[in-house]
Structure formats: structure tokens, C-alpha cells
Amino acid sequence: MKFLSWNVNGLRAVAKKGFRDQFDAFDADMVCLQETKLQAGQIDLEFPGYESYWNYAERKGYSGTVIYTRHTPLNVTYGLPTMDDDTEGRVITLEYPNYYLVTCYTPNAQAKLKRLAYRMEWESAMYEYLHQLDQVKPIIYCGDLNVAHEPIDLKNDQSNHGNPGFSDEERAKMTTLLDSGFTDTFRYFYPDKTGAYSWWSYRFHARENNAGWRIDYFIVSDRLQSALKQADILSDIMGSDHCPVTLTLKDA
């Protein structure tokens, strides 16, 4: 069972850059996309053999998520149930017989951490939500989580310390989640690998110089560790400022 997650930074834009051929080449059972920047009816992009589930932001051209799946879910949930103002299309949950698949586009703390308070509220709500689901069945949690967890997860950790995505508060939230029964699948396979990033700024030739951040994840319930087969970062796939990340399970 192969899962893929990708912040496409505008699905209409990436659709003009060979996305259909890339999608076919992925040959994934589940394709989770973030930052689609769409409203309903703005694109007709379906694939034979896949169903799709969309969560749109109320604000036009902003945020948004979609999951393409070869496997009909038992149930579909949109958003975070405890966030009263959750109107940004950031979360989709598919329930399957043996697990939940949750894709997420985590809010950015923004320049000078001006949205950090909201980010902390979001993180607490997501933590509670994941644990509620995990009490029922294991979790596969993926997406652009907008945090580089450890210094190894970005090129310039010292100069970025305290910046959005690498603040002590955001990193601590990730630590708390992982310490509570969840596994960062890429680090499970590659605990010491450096230079492995999933996002690069469009400025300063960052991607050309591999001055990036690893902020896209597949995180699973610890009890799924025995089913983990492979986790990858597909840094050669272009079209967005992010690249796809993948997870393969022995069975699911």
C-alpha cells in the first residue's frame, strides 16, 4: 500500500506542469494534496480508478486539501471538530477498516510569529483529535505540517532559530506528539540523514543549493511500525516549492 503527500502550492498551476503524467507515474493508492488553492468547480481533474474528496477554504485562492484514493472509505470527515473557526479547508480524514488516514495543511505561524497563538491552538486541537482517533484504530497522518522538527531537518538551523516553522513552540508541539505514541516515518528509516528536505524557498536559488527544510511528513501510530516498508522524499519532482513525500506499508 503506497501513500503520497504533496503540497502543490496551487493545483491549477501544477496541472499545467505535467501533473497528470506525474500522478500516473506515482502509482500510489492514496494521493494527498495540500494548498490546492481552489473553490468547487474551478478544476476538472479526476483520474480513472480513483475517487476524490475535497476540502475547500472559504477564502478564494487559499489553502485547501484533496485526497485521491483507489479505496472507498468507510467514512469521510472534513476539518477539525473542535476548531469553531475552521474554514480554511486544511484537514480531511478517511476511515478504513484498519486505520484512519488524515491529511493536513497546518497553518503557518507567519512572519514575526504573528499567528503563533492560533497555531498553538490548532496544534492542541490536532493532538486531541489524533488521540481520539488513535483510541479506535491506528493513524496515518500526513501533509505539510509547517515545522522542521530538529536542526537536522533544515539547512540553516542557527539563522532560522525562532522563525516560523522553527520556533521553539512549534518544535515542542511536534516533540509532544511524537512522544505520545507516534512515529516520524522518514526518521524511522533515516535517523541521521542530512540534506533531506521537502521545501525550498523560491528565493536565493535555494532549491539549486539544496538550502531547504523538511516540513512534509508521514507520521503513524507507533503500533504500525511493524508494517512500515519504506519512506521517501521525492526531491527530483518539480512543479511546486515543495516535493512529494511517500510512505509504503507492507499491508494496511
C-alpha positions in Angstrom: 0.0 0.0 0.0 1.6 3.2 -1.2 0.7 6.7 0.1 1.9 10.0 -1.3 1.6 13.6 0.1 2.4 16.8 -1.7 1.9 20.5 -1.1 1.3 21.5 -4.7 1.1 25.3 -4.0 -1.8 25.7 -6.4 -3.3 22.7 -8.1 -4.3 24.6 -11.2 -0.7 25.8 -11.6 0.8 22.3 -11.2 -1.8 20.8 -13.5 -0.2 22.9 -16.3 3.3 21.4 -15.5 2.7 17.7 -16.3 0.8 16.8 -13.1 -1.4 14.2 -14.8 1.6 12.3 -16.1 3.3 12.6 -12.7 0.2 11.3 -11.0 0.1 8.2 -13.1 3.8 7.6 -12.5 3.3 7.8 -8.7 1.1 4.7 -8.9 0.0 5.4 -5.3 -3.0 4.0 -3.6 -3.6 7.3 -1.9 -2.5 10.8 -3.1 -3.0 13.6 -0.5 -2.5 17.1 -1.8 -2.3 20.3 0.2 -2.6 24.0 -0.7 -4.8 23.3 -3.7 -6.0 27.0 -3.7 -9.3 26.1 -5.3 -13.0 26.5 -5.0 -15.5 23.9 -6.0 -15.9 23.7 -9.8 -12.6 25.5 -10.7 -10.9 22.4 -12.0 -11.9 19.1 -13.5 -9.1 16.8 -12.6 -10.1 13.2 -12.0 -8.2 10.0 -12.6 -9.5 6.6 -13.7 -9.7 4.2 -10.7 -9.6 7.0 -8.1 -12.3 8.7 -6.0 -11.6 12.2 -4.7 -12.5 14.0 -1.6 -12.1 17.8 -1.4 -12.0 20.4 1.4 -12.1 24.0 0.1 -11.3 27.1 2.1 -13.9 29.8 2.2 -11.3 32.3 1.1 -10.7 32.1 -2.6 -7.3 31.0 -3.8 -6.2 29.9 -0.4 -5.3 26.7 1.4 -7.4 23.7 0.6 -6.8 19.9 0.5 -7.8 16.9 -1.5 -7.3 13.1 -1.3 -7.4 10.8 -4.3 -7.9 7.2 -3.3 -8.3 3.9 -5.0 -10.1 2.5 -1.9 -13.6 3.7 -0.9 -13.5 4.8 2.7 -16.0 3.8 5.4 -16.4 7.4 6.4 -15.1 10.9 5.4 -14.7 13.8 7.9 -13.7 17.4 7.0 -11.9 19.8 9.3 -11.0 19.7 13.0 -14.2 19.2 15.0 -13.1 21.3 18.0 -12.0 24.4 15.9 -15.1 26.6 15.7 -13.5 28.8 13.1 -12.1 26.0 10.9 -12.9 27.5 7.5 -9.6 27.1 5.7 -10.0 23.6 4.2 -7.0 22.2 5.9 -7.9 18.7 7.1 -9.5 15.6 5.5 -9.9 12.2 7.4 -10.7 9.0 5.6 -11.7 6.0 7.8 -10.8 2.5 6.6 -11.3 -0.9 8.3 -7.8 -1.0 9.9 -6.7 2.7 10.1 -7.5 6.4 9.7 -5.8 8.5 7.0 -5.6 12.1 8.0 -4.1 14.7 5.6 -3.4 18.2 6.9 -2.1 21.6 5.8 -1.0 23.1 9.1 -1.4 26.9 9.5 1.9 28.8 9.1 2.9 30.9 12.2 3.7 33.7 9.7 6.3 36.5 9.9 7.3 37.6 13.4 5.1 34.7 14.6 2.1 36.9 14.4 -0.2 33.8 14.0 1.6 31.7 16.6 -1.2 31.8 19.1 -3.6 30.4 16.6 -1.0 27.8 15.5 -0.7 26.7 19.2 -4.5 26.4 19.4 -4.5 24.4 16.2 -1.7 22.1 17.4 -3.6 21.3 20.6 -6.8 20.6 18.8 -5.0 18.3 16.3 -3.2 16.5 19.2 -6.6 15.8 20.8 -8.2 14.8 17.5 -5.4 12.3 16.6 -5.5 10.7 20.0 -9.3 10.4 19.9 -8.9 8.6 16.6 -6.0 6.5 17.8 -8.1 5.1 20.6 -10.3 3.5 17.9 -7.7 2.4 15.3 -4.2 3.4 14.1 -3.5 6.7 12.4 -1.6 7.6 9.2 -1.1 11.4 9.5 0.4 13.2 6.6 0.8 16.6 5.0 2.6 19.9 5.1 2.9 20.3 8.9 4.9 23.5 8.6 7.6 22.7 11.1 11.2 21.5 10.9 11.4 19.3 14.0 15.1 19.2 14.7 18.2 21.0 13.4 18.9 18.1 11.0 15.6 19.0 9.3 16.8 22.3 7.7 19.9 23.6 6.1 20.4 26.8 8.2 19.1 25.9 11.6 21.0 28.6 13.6 20.0 31.5 11.4 16.4 30.3 11.3 16.0 29.6 15.0 12.8 31.4 16.2 11.5 31.9 12.7 8.1 30.5 11.7 8.4 26.8 11.2 11.4 26.5 13.5 10.3 28.3 16.7 10.7 26.5 20.0 7.0 26.5 20.5 6.2 24.7 17.2 9.0 22.2 17.6 7.9 21.4 21.1 4.4 20.6 19.8 5.9 18.1 17.4 8.0 16.6 20.1 5.0 16.2 22.3 3.0 14.4 19.6 5.9 12.0 18.7 6.5 11.2 22.4 2.8 10.4 22.8 2.8 7.3 20.7 3.6 8.4 17.1 6.4 7.8 14.7 8.0 10.1 12.1 8.4 7.5 9.4 11.2 9.2 7.5 13.4 9.4 10.6 12.4 5.8 11.5 14.3 4.7 8.4 16.9 7.5 8.2 17.5 8.8 11.7 20.8 10.6 10.8 20.3 11.5 7.2 21.2 15.1 6.4 20.3 17.2 3.4 16.9 15.6 3.1 14.4 18.4 2.6 10.8 18.7 1.2 10.5 22.5 0.8 12.8 25.2 -0.6 12.2 29.0 -0.8 11.8 30.4 -4.3 14.4 33.0 -3.4 18.2 32.8 -3.4 18.4 29.7 -5.6 17.5 27.7 -2.5 16.5 24.6 -4.3 19.5 24.7 -6.6 21.7 24.9 -3.5 19.5 22.4 -1.5 19.0 25.1 1.2 15.7 23.5 2.3 13.5 22.4 5.1 11.9 19.1 5.8 8.3 20.1 6.8 6.3 17.5 5.0 5.7 14.3 6.9 4.1 10.9 7.2 3.5 10.2 10.9 1.9 6.9 12.1 0.8 5.4 15.3 3.7 3.5 16.9 1.9 0.2 16.6 2.1 0.5 12.8 5.9 0.3 12.9 6.0 -3.4 12.1 4.1 -2.6 8.9 6.5 0.1 7.7 8.2 -0.8 4.5 9.6 2.4 3.0 9.5 6.2 3.4 10.9 8.6 0.8 11.3 12.2 -0.2 10.9 12.7 -4.0 13.1 15.7 -4.3 13.5 15.3 -8.1 9.8 16.0 -8.6 9.3 19.7 -9.7 6.3 21.9 -10.1 6.0 23.3 -6.6 8.2 24.8 -3.9 7.6 21.5 -2.1 8.3 18.0 -3.3 6.2 14.9 -2.6 6.9 12.5 0.3 5.8 8.9 0.3 5.1 6.0 2.7 4.8 2.4 1.8 3.2 -0.1 4.2 3.6 -3.9 4.0 -0.2 -4.1 4.4 -2.9 -1.8 5.6 
